[in-house]
Amino acid sequence: MSARSSSFPRTALVTGGASGIGAAIVERLRAEGAEVLSLDLADGFDVSDAAAWEKVGPVDLACLNAGVISRDESVEDYRRVLGTNVDGVVFGIRRLAPLMGPGSAIVATASLAGLVPVPSDPVYALTKHAVVGFVRSAALRYEHVRINAVCPGLVDTPMTASVRAALEETGFPLIPPQDVAAAVWLAATDGATGQAWVVQPGRRPERFRFPGVPGPRLPGAEGKVPPL
């Protein structure tokens, strides 16, 4: 790939950029010519620490990717998962969106677990549903910034190491992290906002079509939406 295929983004940051999907995103953005800052717990950056975010400056593209799965059902582990998966996105968007210029973008890594039930890890599903809902809502608040989510299925990363053998035995394919990075690039450059891009093996990323919600049927209120 060329040293710079476009003028966007000149600068970018990736949380959870030291491994897995994050490392693939860092690699993709650098291949596109961007100057990329990787923020990872392994390097001392805790995405769940609101004070740490106050030291982060604006970029053209922010990829809020850090995420973890549950280890057990303890209160401490519940707080850990929420802190990483939800706080890392909320604090990142609250800090960066007001600072970023028109035409900039934020992409959060959610999951198919944010769109479908996951009985094996309900807390993880809770957090990813929260990410999708927050992204869709924040996109309407910060209209000068494109804010989207990517929702990959099972990706070939250390997070899926414990189930890899079982998946291989059944023939269920894992997604290469580079494919998720490509979806992040698409979500960042497509021009849309408030979207959730589904990533599945062997398929092009596509926008998830959220079903409409039935509205009121009271006389005079048909078709109206609440002033939220």
C-alpha positions as a Markdown table, in Angstrom:
| # | Residue | x | y | z |
|---|---|---|---|---|
| 1 | Met | 0.0 | 0.0 | 0.0 |
| 2 | Ser | 1.2 | 3.5 | -0.7 |
| 3 | Ala | 2.8 | 5.7 | 2.0 |
| 4 | Arg | -0.4 | 7.8 | 2.0 |
| 5 | Ser | -3.5 | 6.8 | 0.1 |
| 6 | Ser | -5.5 | 9.8 | 1.3 |
| 7 | Ser | -5.2 | 13.0 | 3.4 |
| 8 | Phe | -7.4 | 11.4 | 6.1 |
| 9 | Pro | -6.4 | 10.6 | 8.7 |
| 10 | Arg | -3.1 | 12.4 | 9.3 |
| 11 | Thr | -3.3 | 11.5 | 13.0 |
| 12 | Ala | -5.0 | 8.7 | 14.8 |
| 13 | Leu | -5.1 | 6.9 | 18.1 |
| 14 | Val | -6.1 | 3.3 | 18.9 |
| 15 | Thr | -6.9 | 2.0 | 22.4 |
| 16 | Gly | -6.0 | -1.6 | 23.1 |
| 17 | Gly | -3.4 | -1.2 | 20.3 |
| 18 | Ala | -0.8 | -3.6 | 21.6 |
| 19 | Ser | -2.4 | -6.9 | 20.4 |
| 20 | Gly | -5.2 | -8.5 | 18.6 |
| 21 | Ile | -7.7 | -6.3 | 16.7 |
| 22 | Gly | -6.0 | -3.2 | 18.0 |
| 23 | Ala | -2.6 | -4.1 | 16.6 |
| 24 | Ala | -4.2 | -4.8 | 13.2 |
| 25 | Ile | -5.9 | -1.4 | 13.3 |
| 26 | Val | -2.6 | 0.3 | 14.1 |
| 27 | Glu | -0.9 | -1.6 | 11.3 |
| 28 | Arg | -3.6 | -0.6 | 8.8 |
| 29 | Leu | -3.7 | 3.0 | 9.7 |
| 30 | Arg | 0.1 | 3.3 | 9.5 |
| 31 | Ala | 0.0 | 1.7 | 6.1 |
| 32 | Glu | -2.5 | 4.4 | 5.1 |
| 33 | Gly | 0.1 | 7.0 | 6.1 |
| 34 | Ala | -1.3 | 8.1 | 9.5 |
| 35 | Glu | 0.7 | 8.9 | 12.5 |
| 36 | Val | -0.8 | 6.5 | 15.1 |
| 37 | Leu | -0.7 | 6.7 | 18.9 |
| 38 | Ser | -1.4 | 3.3 | 20.5 |
| 39 | Leu | -2.9 | 3.5 | 24.0 |
| 40 | Asp | -2.8 | 0.2 | 25.9 |
| 41 | Leu | -3.0 | -1.1 | 29.5 |
| 42 | Ala | 0.3 | -2.9 | 28.7 |
| 43 | Asp | 1.9 | 0.5 | 28.2 |
| 44 | Gly | 0.3 | 2.0 | 31.3 |
| 45 | Phe | -2.9 | 3.6 | 29.8 |
| 46 | Asp | -6.1 | 2.6 | 31.5 |
| 47 | Val | -9.1 | 3.4 | 29.4 |
| 48 | Ser | -11.4 | 3.2 | 32.4 |
| 49 | Asp | -9.5 | 6.1 | 34.1 |
| 50 | Ala | -11.3 | 9.4 | 33.3 |
| 51 | Ala | -8.3 | 11.4 | 34.5 |
| 52 | Ala | -6.0 | 9.6 | 32.0 |
| 53 | Trp | -8.2 | 10.7 | 29.1 |
| 54 | Glu | -7.8 | 14.4 | 30.1 |
| 55 | Lys | -4.2 | 14.1 | 29.0 |
| 56 | Val | -5.2 | 12.9 | 25.5 |
| 57 | Gly | -5.4 | 15.4 | 22.7 |
| 58 | Pro | -7.5 | 15.5 | 19.5 |
| 59 | Val | -6.8 | 13.4 | 16.5 |
| 60 | Asp | -8.3 | 13.0 | 13.0 |
| 61 | Leu | -9.5 | 9.4 | 13.8 |
| 62 | Ala | -10.0 | 7.8 | 17.2 |
| 63 | Cys | -10.4 | 4.0 | 17.3 |
| 64 | Leu | -11.8 | 3.0 | 20.7 |
| 65 | Asn | -11.0 | -0.6 | 20.6 |
| 66 | Ala | -9.9 | -1.8 | 24.1 |
| 67 | Gly | -12.1 | -4.7 | 25.3 |
| 68 | Val | -12.1 | -7.7 | 27.6 |
| 69 | Ile | -14.3 | -10.7 | 28.3 |
| 70 | Ser | -15.5 | -12.0 | 31.7 |
| 71 | Arg | -13.2 | -14.2 | 33.8 |
| 72 | Asp | -15.8 | -15.1 | 36.5 |
| 73 | Glu | -18.9 | -13.8 | 38.0 |
| 74 | Ser | -17.3 | -11.8 | 40.8 |
| 75 | Val | -18.2 | -8.1 | 41.5 |
| 76 | Glu | -14.6 | -7.2 | 40.8 |
| 77 | Asp | -14.6 | -8.8 | 37.4 |
| 78 | Tyr | -17.9 | -7.2 | 36.5 |
| 79 | Arg | -16.4 | -3.8 | 37.3 |
| 80 | Arg | -13.3 | -4.6 | 35.3 |
| 81 | Val | -15.4 | -5.6 | 32.2 |
| 82 | Leu | -17.6 | -2.5 | 32.4 |
| 83 | Gly | -14.7 | -0.3 | 33.0 |
| 84 | Thr | -12.8 | -1.4 | 29.9 |
| 85 | Asn | -15.6 | -2.0 | 27.5 |
| 86 | Val | -18.0 | 0.8 | 28.4 |
| 87 | Asp | -16.1 | 3.5 | 30.3 |
| 88 | Gly | -13.3 | 3.2 | 27.7 |
| 89 | Val | -15.8 | 4.2 | 25.0 |
| 90 | Val | -17.8 | 6.8 | 27.0 |
| 91 | Phe | -14.8 | 8.6 | 28.4 |
| 92 | Gly | -13.0 | 8.5 | 25.0 |
| 93 | Ile | -15.9 | 10.0 | 23.1 |
| 94 | Arg | -16.7 | 12.6 | 25.8 |
| 95 | Arg | -13.1 | 13.7 | 25.8 |
| 96 | Leu | -12.3 | 13.6 | 22.2 |
| 97 | Ala | -15.5 | 14.5 | 20.3 |
| 98 | Pro | -15.7 | 18.1 | 21.5 |
| 99 | Leu | -12.0 | 18.6 | 20.6 |
| 100 | Met | -12.0 | 17.1 | 17.2 |
| 101 | Gly | -12.6 | 19.1 | 14.0 |
| 102 | Pro | -15.3 | 18.8 | 11.4 |
| 103 | Gly | -14.7 | 15.7 | 9.2 |
| 104 | Ser | -13.0 | 13.8 | 11.9 |
| 105 | Ala | -14.2 | 10.3 | 13.0 |
| 106 | Ile | -14.5 | 8.0 | 15.9 |
| 107 | Val | -14.9 | 4.2 | 15.5 |
| 108 | Ala | -15.7 | 2.0 | 18.5 |
| 109 | Thr | -15.1 | -1.7 | 18.5 |
| 110 | Ala | -18.4 | -3.3 | 19.6 |
| 111 | Ser | -19.3 | -6.9 | 18.7 |
| 112 | Leu | -22.0 | -9.1 | 17.4 |
| 113 | Ala | -22.6 | -9.5 | 21.1 |
| 114 | Gly | -24.0 | -6.0 | 21.0 |
| 115 | Leu | -26.7 | -7.1 | 18.5 |
| 116 | Val | -27.5 | -10.7 | 19.6 |
| 117 | Pro | -27.7 | -12.6 | 23.0 |
| 118 | Val | -24.6 | -14.3 | 24.3 |
| 119 | Pro | -25.6 | -16.8 | 27.0 |
| 120 | Ser | -22.0 | -17.8 | 27.6 |
| 121 | Asp | -21.1 | -14.2 | 28.7 |
| 122 | Pro | -24.1 | -12.0 | 29.5 |
| 123 | Val | -21.9 | -9.3 | 31.0 |
| 124 | Tyr | -19.9 | -9.0 | 27.8 |
| 125 | Ala | -23.1 | -8.8 | 25.8 |
| 126 | Leu | -24.4 | -6.1 | 28.2 |
| 127 | Thr | -21.3 | -4.0 | 27.6 |
| 128 | Lys | -21.4 | -4.3 | 23.8 |
| 129 | His | -25.1 | -3.5 | 23.6 |
| 130 | Ala | -24.2 | -0.4 | 25.7 |
| 131 | Val | -21.4 | 0.5 | 23.2 |
| 132 | Val | -23.8 | 0.3 | 20.2 |
| 133 | Gly | -26.5 | 2.3 | 22.0 |
| 134 | Phe | -24.0 | 5.0 | 23.1 |
| 135 | Val | -22.4 | 5.3 | 19.7 |
| 136 | Arg | -25.8 | 5.7 | 17.9 |
| 137 | Ser | -26.9 | 8.3 | 20.4 |
| 138 | Ala | -23.6 | 10.2 | 20.6 |
| 139 | Ala | -23.5 | 10.5 | 16.8 |
| 140 | Leu | -26.6 | 12.6 | 17.0 |
| 141 | Arg | -25.1 | 14.9 | 19.7 |
| 142 | Tyr | -21.7 | 15.4 | 18.1 |
| 143 | Glu | -22.8 | 16.0 | 14.5 |
| 144 | His | -19.5 | 17.5 | 13.4 |
| 145 | Val | -17.8 | 14.1 | 14.0 |
| 146 | Arg | -18.6 | 10.8 | 12.3 |
| 147 | Ile | -19.1 | 8.2 | 15.1 |
| 148 | Asn | -19.7 | 4.6 | 14.2 |
| 149 | Ala | -19.2 | 1.1 | 15.6 |
| 150 | Val | -17.9 | -2.1 | 14.1 |
| 151 | Cys | -19.5 | -5.4 | 15.3 |
| 152 | Pro | -17.3 | -8.3 | 14.5 |
| 153 | Gly | -18.2 | -11.9 | 15.2 |
| 154 | Leu | -15.5 | -14.3 | 16.6 |
| 155 | Val | -12.1 | -13.0 | 15.8 |
| 156 | Asp | -8.8 | -14.9 | 15.8 |
| 157 | Thr | -7.2 | -13.1 | 18.8 |
| 158 | Pro | -6.0 | -14.1 | 22.3 |
| 159 | Met | -9.5 | -13.4 | 23.5 |
| 160 | Thr | -10.8 | -16.5 | 21.6 |
| 161 | Ala | -7.9 | -18.8 | 22.4 |
| 162 | Ser | -9.9 | -20.8 | 24.9 |
| 163 | Val | -12.6 | -21.7 | 22.3 |
| 164 | Arg | -10.4 | -21.9 | 19.2 |
| 165 | Ala | -10.0 | -25.7 | 19.3 |
| 166 | Ala | -13.8 | -26.2 | 19.7 |
| 167 | Leu | -14.5 | -23.9 | 16.8 |
| 168 | Glu | -12.0 | -25.6 | 14.6 |
| 169 | Glu | -13.5 | -28.9 | 15.4 |
| 170 | Thr | -16.9 | -27.8 | 14.3 |
| 171 | Gly | -15.5 | -26.0 | 11.2 |
| 172 | Phe | -16.7 | -22.5 | 12.3 |
| 173 | Pro | -14.3 | -19.9 | 10.9 |
| 174 | Leu | -12.7 | -17.2 | 12.9 |
| 175 | Ile | -12.3 | -13.7 | 11.4 |
| 176 | Pro | -8.7 | -12.5 | 10.8 |
| 177 | Pro | -8.1 | -9.3 | 12.8 |
| 178 | Gln | -7.0 | -7.6 | 9.6 |
| 179 | Asp | -10.5 | -8.0 | 8.3 |
| 180 | Val | -11.8 | -6.1 | 11.3 |
| 181 | Ala | -9.2 | -3.4 | 10.7 |
| 182 | Ala | -10.5 | -3.1 | 7.2 |
| 183 | Ala | -14.0 | -2.7 | 8.5 |
| 184 | Val | -12.8 | 0.0 | 10.9 |
| 185 | Trp | -11.2 | 1.8 | 7.9 |
| 186 | Leu | -14.5 | 1.6 | 6.0 |
| 187 | Ala | -16.5 | 2.9 | 9.0 |
| 188 | Ala | -14.1 | 5.8 | 9.4 |
| 189 | Thr | -14.1 | 6.8 | 5.7 |
| 190 | Asp | -17.6 | 5.9 | 4.5 |
| 191 | Gly | -19.1 | 9.2 | 5.4 |
| 192 | Ala | -22.0 | 7.8 | 7.4 |
| 193 | Thr | -22.5 | 8.3 | 11.2 |
| 194 | Gly | -24.3 | 6.5 | 13.9 |
| 195 | Gln | -24.0 | 3.1 | 12.2 |
| 196 | Ala | -23.1 | -0.4 | 13.4 |
| 197 | Trp | -21.0 | -2.3 | 10.8 |
| 198 | Val | -21.4 | -6.1 | 11.0 |
| 199 | Val | -18.2 | -8.1 | 10.3 |
| 200 | Gln | -18.5 | -11.8 | 9.5 |
| 201 | Pro | -16.2 | -14.3 | 7.9 |
| 202 | Gly | -16.1 | -14.2 | 4.1 |
| 203 | Arg | -18.5 | -11.2 | 3.9 |
| 204 | Arg | -18.0 | -7.6 | 3.2 |
| 205 | Pro | -18.7 | -5.3 | 6.2 |
| 206 | Glu | -22.3 | -4.1 | 6.0 |
| 207 | Arg | -24.4 | -1.7 | 8.0 |
| 208 | Phe | -26.8 | -3.4 | 10.4 |
| 209 | Arg | -30.4 | -2.5 | 9.7 |
| 210 | Phe | -32.0 | -1.7 | 13.0 |
| 211 | Pro | -35.8 | -2.5 | 13.1 |
| 212 | Gly | -38.2 | 0.3 | 13.6 |
| 213 | Val | -40.0 | 0.7 | 16.9 |
| 214 | Pro | -43.8 | 0.9 | 16.9 |
| 215 | Gly | -45.0 | 4.4 | 17.6 |
| 216 | Pro | -48.0 | 5.7 | 19.5 |
| 217 | Arg | -51.5 | 5.1 | 18.2 |
| 218 | Leu | -53.3 | 7.8 | 20.2 |
| 219 | Pro | -55.4 | 10.2 | 18.1 |
| 220 | Gly | -53.2 | 13.1 | 17.0 |
| 221 | Ala | -49.9 | 11.4 | 18.1 |
| 222 | Glu | -49.5 | 9.0 | 15.2 |
| 223 | Gly | -46.0 | 9.0 | 13.8 |
| 224 | Lys | -44.6 | 11.4 | 16.4 |
| 225 | Val | -41.3 | 10.8 | 18.2 |
| 226 | Pro | -40.4 | 12.0 | 21.7 |
| 227 | Pro | -38.3 | 15.2 | 21.9 |
| 228 | Leu | -35.2 | 13.4 | 23.2 |
